[in-house]
């Protein structure tokens, strides 16, 4: 039976709001601890009650399955009391502002708040108003740090490293907080990052992220070690960004023919939820020899456990 060993070196951050400000050492600290939790989570007894007596509030203003559930599971496996706030039945629906909600929750003395919000920067605002640790579970099109960390962990488990790999992030870059956090994290860790999308789904001045920019899927995938597909975020689109879903898949959806331009052992990833037949062919998504999509979900719990433990020392 494995045990999770405590890290003696302090984690130098009170919150996890984005990849900004994290050093390579910070990332390695999170990933190394998450590796221990991943091993523990595969055992019959998954409990490691290091957070007994602590309280985690999941404050999700947007729908979520993977992120909210993994935060809940992470907290419970570590012995914390976990509260999932239902925004649809909360005072938010009565007109309560984010600041008022933050102040109300702060008065209850939680230890952690994991937040997902549709507005970029909202999580940073909330963090300035509470005394507990705040973890960004996704804010607008801005950041999703724990997703980038679990992606990095999945890559490291498959390839043994991140530095020197060629990683393609493909699809709706413009609206993707996952893409932004991954561009920051993967370049920080020494990967060569490419982004592939139609011009309408590229952010302004994409080169500012230190990545290579491609508008042709086949050229962008040439020689890649990792292919990270993104969901088309139709709910964030106002106007016509693509001619049709069928045409989008023809040019930018991952299928066997486009995959053949990457390395023979290229790993397929996707943060979910998957739009099958839109950004990826179902056969590839379910190919256990090429796809790491379900492993990403598994690593999400371990990474969030590691983040909770490291932040708990600074509360």
Residue, then its C-alpha position, 0 to 999 in steps of 0.5 A: x500500500x502506497x502512502x502520500x509523503x508530505x512535501x517539506x518545501x513550502x508552496x510559495x502561492x496562496x491561490x491558484x488563479x492561473x499559470x502566471x507566476x508559477x515557476x518550473x519548480x512550482x509545476x514540478x512540485x505539483x506534478x510530483x505530488x500528484x503522481x503520489x495521489x494518482x498511485x493512491x487513487x488506484x488502491x482499494x483504500x483511496x483515503x488520505x485524510x490530510x484535510x480533515x476539518x477543512x472545508x472546500x466550497x465548489x462555486x460554479x457559475x457554469x455547468x461542469x461535469x469533470x472539473x466540479x466532480x473531480x474537485x469534490x472527489x479530491x476534497x472528500x478523499x482527503x477528508x475535507x467537508x465539501x459543499x457544492x453550491x447550486x447557483x440556480x437556487x442561490x441568491x445569485x438568481x435574486x441579483x446578488x453580486x459576485x462580491x456579495x457572494x464572496x463576502x457571504x461565503x467568507x463569513x462562513x470561514x471556508x478553507x478553499x473555494x474552487x470557482x468557475x465563472x463565465x467572466x474573465x478575471x472574476x476569480x481574481x476579483x473574488x480572491x481579493x475579497x476572501x481570506x481562504x485559498x481560491x482555485x480557478x476552475x475556469x474563468x471566461x476565455x482566460x484561464x483554466x490552470x488545473x486543466x493545464x496541469x493535468x494535461x502536463x501530468x498526462x503527457x509526462x506519464x506517457x512520454x517521460x518528459x515535457x521538455x523538447x516535445x512538439x505539441x499541437x493545440x488544435x481548434x477553437x483557440x480564440x474562446x479556449x481558456x484551456x488553450x491559453x493555460x496550456x500555451x503558458x504552461x507547456x512553453x514554460x516547461x520547454x515544449x515546442x507548442x503549435x496552435x492550429x485553427x482557422x483564422x476566425x478562431x485564432x486570437x489576435x497576435x497569437x505569436x505573443x504566446x511564444x508558439x508557432x501558428x498554423x492555419x493548415x491542419x496537415x502542416x501543423x501536425x507534421x512531426x508532432x508528439x502530442x495532438x491536443x484537440x479543443x471543443x468548439x465553444x459554440x455557446x461563446x460564439x456570437x456570429x458566424x465563426x465557421x461555415x458549418x460543422x461538416x466543413x469544420x470537421x473536413x478541414x480541422x477535425x482529427x481523422x486517420x488521414x490528418x493523424x498520419x502526418x504526426x509521429x507514429x506514436x503521437x498521443x491524442x488528447x482532449x479536455x472534454x466534453x467531446x463533440x464527436x464527428x466535429x473536432x475528432x472522429x469517434x474511432x480515434x477518441x476511443x482508441x486506447x492505444x492512441x487516446x489519453x482522454x480518459x487518463x486526463x480525467x483520472x489525472x484531474x483528481x490527482x492534480x486537484x488533490x495535490x493543489x489542495x494539499x499544497x495550498x492548505x499549508x498557506x491558509 
